[in-house]
Amino acid sequence: MYAASPPLRAPAHTPLLSARLTLRPYLPSDQAAFFQVIDEDRPRLRPAFPNREASVQHLPDAATVLAMFAQDWQAGRLYVFGIWHTQTQAYLGDISLKPNWTTPISAEIGYYLSAAAEGHGYAREALAAIVPFGFTTLRAERLLIRCRADNPRSCAVAESAAFTPLPPRPRLLQPCADRSIRYYIRRREETR
């Protein structure tokens, strides 16, 4: 199935803790908070997360998506963590890793925050907390982030966690390639 085998089991209910945040897999009881952030921030989230936004149109849809996240976690397809403020228990957004399971293992990281949570350093803190999970638990050699070029805050988050921009790839068949996405990488050997 995969060139490299997924980990036997990434710990499903062990939260990742940082100075102010708790990152953990979603629980069914998170449905309302998850829906509220997506519903309130649809126009802002749609360009970068169109599938997520389109999949959660109504509150019951949120339960379906959270159940899919749990299945994806068990299958090793996608590891999605809700981001919670530890002290207030406020839901702030989420961060995920999608491994490719081919050698060398790479995992793409995606993240978003509610509009109210932006500007407080939470994305930087969540990214710093998730990097060890990618390198240690998933055994990734490379972590990748795609950022929209028109979202300088997201690009700054990647750079703050020692991700370096990748140069645009030449597109022989597409000379007018879409430059609206910037790619960032962090290699395991850069963390040693």
Backbone as numpy.savetxt, mean C-alpha at the origin, in Angstrom:
# Nx Ny Nz CAx CAy CAz Cx Cy Cz
2.96 -22.93 -9.48 2.15 -21.74 -9.48 3.01 -20.48 -9.48
3.94 -20.36 -8.55 4.83 -19.21 -8.48 6.27 -19.71 -8.62
7.14 -18.86 -9.16 8.55 -19.22 -9.24 9.15 -19.30 -7.84
8.75 -18.42 -6.98 9.14 -18.47 -5.56 7.85 -18.71 -4.78
7.93 -19.47 -3.74 6.71 -19.77 -3.01 6.38 -18.65 -2.04
5.09 -18.34 -1.91 4.70 -17.34 -0.92 5.05 -17.83 0.47
5.19 -16.94 1.43 5.49 -17.38 2.78 4.40 -18.34 3.25
4.78 -19.25 4.12 3.79 -20.21 4.60 2.57 -19.47 5.12
2.78 -18.50 5.97 1.68 -17.67 6.45 2.26 -16.40 7.02
1.92 -15.29 6.42 2.27 -14.02 7.04 1.34 -13.88 8.23
1.85 -13.46 9.37 0.98 -13.37 10.55 -0.21 -12.45 10.26
-1.40 -12.98 10.36 -2.60 -12.25 9.95 -3.09 -11.24 10.97
-2.83 -11.46 12.21 -3.40 -10.55 13.20 -2.35 -9.88 14.07
-1.12 -9.92 13.64 -0.06 -9.25 14.37 0.06 -7.83 13.82
-0.29 -6.83 14.59 -0.19 -5.47 14.07 1.27 -5.01 13.99
1.50 -4.07 13.10 2.79 -3.38 13.02 2.60 -2.06 13.75
3.50 -1.76 14.65 3.36 -0.56 15.46 4.48 0.42 15.15
4.14 1.70 15.13 5.12 2.77 15.01 4.85 3.73 16.16
5.49 4.86 16.14 5.34 5.80 17.26 3.89 6.21 17.49
3.14 6.43 16.41 1.75 6.90 16.56 0.71 6.00 15.92
1.16 5.01 15.15 0.23 4.25 14.31 0.20 2.77 14.62
-0.94 2.17 14.35 -1.11 0.73 14.36 -1.52 0.34 12.94
-0.75 -0.52 12.31 -1.08 -1.06 10.99 -1.50 -2.50 11.20
-2.69 -2.85 10.71 -3.17 -4.22 10.91 -4.09 -4.60 9.78
-4.20 -5.92 9.53 -5.19 -6.36 8.55 -6.59 -5.93 9.00
-7.43 -5.70 8.04 -8.80 -5.28 8.35 -9.59 -6.40 9.02
-10.51 -5.98 9.86 -11.47 -6.88 10.49 -12.85 -6.56 9.90
-13.80 -7.49 9.95 -15.15 -7.18 9.45 -15.74 -5.93 10.12
-15.40 -5.71 11.35 -15.93 -4.55 12.08 -15.39 -3.21 11.57
-14.42 -3.23 10.66 -13.84 -2.01 10.10 -14.63 -1.48 8.90
-15.67 -2.19 8.52 -16.43 -1.88 7.31 -16.88 -0.41 7.23
-17.47 0.11 8.27 -18.02 1.47 8.23 -16.91 2.52 8.08
-15.82 2.37 8.82 -14.73 3.34 8.73 -14.08 3.29 7.35
-13.87 2.09 6.83 -13.28 1.91 5.51 -14.16 2.57 4.45
-15.46 2.31 4.51 -16.39 2.90 3.56 -16.40 4.43 3.66
-16.42 4.94 4.87 -16.53 6.38 5.07 -15.37 7.13 4.41
-14.15 6.64 4.58 -13.00 7.32 3.98 -13.11 7.30 2.46
-13.44 6.16 1.90 -13.55 6.08 0.44 -14.70 6.95 -0.06
-15.83 6.90 0.61 -16.99 7.65 0.18 -16.75 9.16 0.26
-16.12 9.61 1.33 -15.87 11.05 1.50 -14.78 11.58 0.56
-13.86 10.70 0.16 -12.71 11.16 -0.64 -12.70 10.61 -2.06
-13.85 10.21 -2.58 -13.92 9.60 -3.91 -13.18 10.39 -5.00
-13.50 11.67 -5.19 -12.84 12.39 -6.29 -11.31 12.43 -6.14
-10.84 12.48 -4.92 -9.41 12.55 -4.67 -8.75 11.18 -4.85
-9.44 10.10 -4.47 -8.86 8.76 -4.56 -8.99 8.13 -5.95
-10.00 8.53 -6.69 -10.30 7.89 -7.98 -9.11 7.84 -8.94
-8.34 8.91 -9.16 -7.25 8.82 -10.14 -6.18 7.77 -9.80
-5.84 7.62 -8.53 -4.78 6.69 -8.15 -5.30 5.31 -7.77
-6.55 5.22 -7.32 -7.13 3.96 -6.85 -8.50 3.72 -7.49
-8.56 3.70 -8.82 -9.88 3.60 -9.46 -10.61 2.30 -9.15
-9.91 1.18 -9.05 -10.58 -0.08 -8.76 -11.14 -0.10 -7.35
-10.36 0.41 -6.40 -10.83 0.45 -5.01 -12.06 1.32 -4.91
-11.99 2.50 -5.49 -13.10 3.44 -5.40 -14.34 2.87 -6.09
-14.18 2.25 -7.26 -15.32 1.70 -7.99 -15.92 0.49 -7.29
-15.11 -0.27 -6.57 -15.59 -1.48 -5.89 -16.38 -1.19 -4.63
-16.25 0.02 -4.11 -16.90 0.35 -2.83 -17.86 1.52 -3.06
-19.02 1.20 -3.63 -20.02 2.22 -3.90 -21.02 2.38 -2.77
-21.23 1.30 -2.02 -22.21 1.29 -0.94 -21.60 0.56 0.26
-22.15 0.78 1.43 -21.61 0.17 2.65 -21.45 -1.35 2.54
-22.42 -2.10 2.01 -22.22 -3.56 1.92 -21.04 -3.93 1.02
-20.72 -3.08 0.04 -19.56 -3.34 -0.82 -18.27 -3.37 0.00
-18.21 -2.53 1.02 -17.01 -2.47 1.86 -16.78 -3.82 2.53
-17.84 -4.47 2.99 -17.70 -5.78 3.62 -17.15 -6.80 2.62
-17.62 -6.73 1.39 -17.15 -7.65 0.35 -15.66 -7.43 0.07
-15.26 -6.18 -0.05 -13.85 -5.87 -0.32 -12.97 -6.30 0.84
-13.40 -6.05 2.06 -12.60 -6.46 3.22 -12.48 -7.98 3.28
-13.52 -8.70 2.90 -13.44 -10.17 2.86 -12.46 -10.61 1.78
-12.46 -9.92 0.65 -11.48 -10.23 -0.41 -10.06 -9.99 0.07
-9.86 -8.90 0.82 -8.53 -8.64 1.36 -8.07 -9.81 2.23
-8.97 -10.33 3.05 -8.61 -11.46 3.92 -8.25 -12.68 3.09
-9.00 -12.95 2.02 -8.69 -14.08 1.14 -7.35 -13.86 0.44
-7.13 -12.64 -0.05 -5.87 -12.34 -0.73 -4.69 -12.52 0.23
-4.86 -12.13 1.48 -3.81 -12.27 2.49 -3.45 -13.75 2.65
-4.48 -14.58 2.82 -4.26 -16.02 3.02 -3.60 -16.66 1.80
-3.92 -16.17 0.61 -3.37 -16.73 -0.63 -2.00 -16.14 -0.97
-1.60 -15.08 -0.27 -0.31 -14.45 -0.56 -0.34 -13.53 -1.77
-1.54 -13.10 -2.19 -1.66 -12.22 -3.35 -1.49 -10.75 -3.01
-2.00 -10.34 -1.86 -2.02 -8.93 -1.49 -2.11 -8.84 0.03
-1.29 -8.00 0.62 -1.28 -7.81 2.07 -1.70 -6.36 2.33
-2.94 -6.19 2.79 -3.50 -4.86 3.01 -3.60 -4.60 4.51
-3.05 -3.48 4.93 -3.09 -3.06 6.33 -3.90 -1.78 6.43
-4.87 -1.75 7.33 -5.50 -0.49 7.68 -4.54 0.30 8.55
-4.58 1.60 8.42 -3.73 2.48 9.23 -4.62 3.16 10.26
-4.29 2.95 11.53 -5.09 3.47 12.63 -4.20 4.31 13.53
-4.74 5.41 14.01 -4.02 6.21 15.00 -4.12 5.45 16.32
-3.00 5.08 16.89 -3.00 4.21 18.07 -3.74 4.84 19.25
-3.49 6.10 19.50 -4.09 6.74 20.68 -5.58 6.98 20.53
-6.01 7.48 19.37 -7.42 7.84 19.19 -8.24 6.72 18.55
-7.59 5.71 17.98 -8.23 4.62 17.23 -8.92 5.11 15.96
-8.58 6.32 15.51 -9.16 6.85 14.27 -8.56 6.10 13.08
-9.42 5.75 12.13 -8.98 5.12 10.89 -8.47 6.21 9.96
-7.26 6.02 9.42 -6.61 7.06 8.62 -6.49 6.71 7.13
-6.46 5.43 6.79 -6.27 5.03 5.40 -5.70 3.62 5.36
-5.02 3.28 4.27 -4.37 1.97 4.26 -3.11 1.94 3.42
-2.37 0.86 3.61 -1.12 0.62 2.91 -1.07 -0.87 2.59
-0.60 -1.19 1.41 -0.60 -2.59 0.99 0.68 -2.95 0.27
0.95 -4.25 0.26 2.08 -4.80 -0.49 1.54 -5.90 -1.39
1.92 -5.84 -2.66 1.52 -6.86 -3.62 2.79 -7.52 -4.16
3.11 -8.72 -3.67 4.31 -9.41 -4.14 4.08 -10.06 -5.50
5.17 -10.24 -6.25 5.05 -10.91 -7.55 5.43 -12.39 -7.46
6.15 -12.80 -6.44 6.55 -14.19 -6.19 7.39 -14.80 -7.31
7.99 -13.98 -8.15 8.99 -14.49 -9.09 10.36 -14.07 -8.57
11.36 -14.87 -8.83 12.70 -14.58 -8.32 13.38 -13.56 -9.21
13.95 -12.49 -8.67 13.92 -12.09 -7.27 12.55 -11.49 -6.92
12.12 -11.76 -5.71 10.80 -11.30 -5.27 10.79 -9.78 -5.16
9.78 -9.19 -5.76 9.50 -7.76 -5.63 8.11 -7.60 -5.05
7.89 -6.51 -4.37 6.54 -6.21 -3.86 6.26 -4.75 -4.12
5.10 -4.49 -4.68 4.70 -3.10 -4.92 3.89 -2.62 -3.73
4.21 -1.43 -3.28 3.53 -0.82 -2.14 2.60 0.27 -2.66
1.39 0.28 -2.12 0.44 1.35 -2.40 -0.09 1.89 -1.09
-0.41 3.16 -1.04 -0.92 3.75 0.19 -1.82 4.93 -0.12
-2.76 5.16 0.77 -3.56 6.38 0.72 -4.01 6.72 2.13
-4.28 7.98 2.31 -4.80 8.49 3.58 -6.07 9.27 3.32
-6.90 9.38 4.33 -8.05 10.27 4.23 -7.52 11.70 4.10
-8.32 12.56 3.52 -7.90 13.96 3.36 -7.57 14.57 4.72
-8.35 14.25 5.75 -8.12 14.81 7.08 -6.80 14.34 7.69
-6.30 13.18 7.27 -5.06 12.63 7.84 -3.81 13.12 7.13
-3.97 13.76 5.98 -2.80 14.23 5.24 -2.12 15.39 5.96
-0.82 15.48 5.76 -0.06 16.60 6.29 0.43 16.44 7.72
0.29 15.23 8.28 0.72 14.98 9.65 1.88 13.99 9.75
2.39 13.55 8.60 3.50 12.60 8.59 3.08 11.15 8.75
1.77 10.87 8.69 1.30 9.50 8.88 1.72 8.57 7.74
1.69 9.06 6.50 2.08 8.20 5.37 3.55 7.81 5.49
4.39 8.76 5.86 5.82 8.46 6.03 6.03 7.42 7.14
5.30 7.60 8.21 5.43 6.69 9.35 4.92 5.29 8.99
3.81 5.22 8.27 3.28 3.92 7.85 4.22 3.22 6.88
4.79 3.98 5.94 5.72 3.39 4.99 6.96 2.86 5.69
7.50 3.63 6.63 8.67 3.17 7.39 8.35 1.90 8.16
7.12 1.75 8.64 6.73 0.56 9.40 6.53 -0.66 8.50
6.13 -0.45 7.25 5.81 -1.57 6.37 7.04 -2.12 5.65
8.08 -1.31 5.50 9.28 -1.76 4.78 9.88 -3.03 5.39
10.06 -3.12 6.71 10.60 -4.37 7.26 9.70 -5.58 6.98
8.39 -5.40 6.96 7.48 -6.49 6.63 7.78 -6.99 5.21
7.99 -6.08 4.27 8.29 -6.46 2.90 9.60 -7.22 2.77
10.63 -6.70 3.43 11.94 -7.35 3.30 12.08 -8.60 4.16
11.53 -8.60 5.34 11.72 -9.73 6.25 10.64 -10.79 6.10
9.39 -10.41 6.26 8.30 -11.39 6.22 8.09 -11.93 4.80
8.04 -11.02 3.82 7.81 -11.46 2.44 9.09 -11.86 1.71
10.22 -11.56 2.31 11.53 -11.89 1.73 11.76 -11.22 0.37
11.20 -10.05 0.19 11.36 -9.32 -1.07 12.79 -8.80 -1.19
13.28 -8.80 -2.39 14.59 -8.20 -2.70 14.43 -6.74 -3.07
13.25 -6.41 -3.62 12.99 -5.04 -4.04 11.57 -4.65 -3.64
11.44 -3.42 -3.19 10.12 -2.84 -2.93 9.93 -1.70 -3.93
8.78 -1.62 -4.51 8.48 -0.64 -5.55 7.28 0.20 -5.15
7.29 1.44 -5.57 6.16 2.34 -5.36 5.92 3.09 -6.66
4.64 3.18 -7.05 4.24 4.02 -8.17 3.52 5.23 -7.60
3.94 6.40 -8.01 3.28 7.64 -7.55 2.85 8.44 -8.77
1.72 9.06 -8.66 1.29 9.98 -9.72 2.20 11.21 -9.67
2.67 11.61 -10.83 3.58 12.75 -10.91 2.91 14.03 -10.40
1.59 14.11 -10.48 0.89 15.30 -10.01 0.56 15.22 -8.51
1.19 14.26 -7.81 1.00 14.13 -6.36 2.38 14.21 -5.70
2.94 15.42 -5.60 4.28 15.55 -5.05 4.40 15.08 -3.60
3.32 15.12 -2.85 3.37 14.64 -1.46 3.65 13.14 -1.42
3.01 12.38 -2.30 3.23 10.94 -2.34 4.66 10.62 -2.76
5.17 11.37 -3.73 6.57 11.19 -4.16 7.51 11.50 -3.00
7.22 12.54 -2.24 8.06 12.91 -1.09 8.02 11.82 -0.02
6.88 11.17 0.15 6.78 10.07 1.11 7.73 8.96 0.71
7.72 8.57 -0.55 8.61 7.51 -1.03 10.07 7.89 -0.80
10.42 9.09 -1.15 11.82 9.52 -1.00 12.23 9.61 0.46
11.29 9.93 1.35 11.62 10.04 2.77 11.98 8.69 3.38
11.53 7.60 2.75 11.80 6.25 3.25 12.91 5.57 2.45
13.78 6.39 1.85 14.96 5.91 1.12 14.62 5.16 -0.16
13.45 5.42 -0.74 13.15 4.91 -2.07 13.75 5.89 -3.07
14.35 5.37 -4.12 14.97 6.23 -5.12 14.17 6.16 -6.41
14.08 7.28 -7.11 13.32 7.27 -8.36 14.02 6.43 -9.42
13.24 5.72 -10.19 13.76 5.00 -11.33 13.65 5.90 -12.55
14.64 5.87 -13.42 14.52 6.69 -14.64 13.40 6.15 -15.52
12.77 7.03 -16.27 11.71 6.56 -17.17 12.28 5.52 -18.15
11.50 4.49 -18.39 11.94 3.46 -19.34 11.67 3.93 -20.75
12.63 3.70 -21.64 12.36 4.08 -23.04 11.23 3.22 -23.60
10.38 3.82 -24.32 9.24 3.13 -24.91 9.40 3.16 -26.43
9.98 2.13 -26.98 10.22 2.09 -28.41 8.92 2.09 -29.20
7.93 1.39 -28.68 6.65 1.32 -29.39 5.70 2.42 -28.97
6.04 3.12 -27.91 5.18 4.20 -27.43 6.04 5.44 -27.18
6.43 6.14 -28.23 7.31 7.29 -28.03 6.70 8.38 -27.16
5.41 8.43 -27.08 4.74 9.42 -26.23 4.21 8.74 -24.98
5.06 7.98 -24.33 4.65 7.20 -23.16 4.11 8.12 -22.06
3.21 7.57 -21.30 2.60 8.29 -20.18 3.65 8.58 -19.12
3.92 9.83 -18.90 4.90 10.25 -17.89 4.21 10.70 -16.60
2.92 10.35 -16.47 2.18 10.80 -15.30 2.46 9.93 -14.08
3.19 8.83 -14.25 3.52 7.94 -13.14 5.03 7.96 -12.92
5.41 8.11 -11.67 6.82 8.01 -11.30 7.01 6.72 -10.53
8.12 6.06 -10.79 8.42 4.79 -10.15 9.58 4.97 -9.18
9.46 4.33 -8.02 10.49 4.38 -6.98 10.85 2.96 -6.58
12.09 2.78 -6.15 12.57 1.46 -5.75 13.42 1.57 -4.49
13.35 0.53 -3.71 14.27 0.36 -2.57 14.68 -1.10 -2.57
15.98 -1.33 -2.57 16.51 -2.69 -2.61 16.89 -3.15 -1.22
16.76 -4.46 -1.00 17.08 -5.04 0.30 18.51 -4.70 0.73
19.45 -4.80 -0.19 20.86 -4.55 0.20 21.08 -3.11 0.64
20.19 -2.22 0.28 20.31 -0.82 0.71 19.90 -0.64 2.17
19.30 -1.65 2.77 18.85 -1.54 4.17 19.82 -2.19 5.12
20.81 -2.87 4.61 21.76 -3.56 5.50 22.78 -2.62 6.07
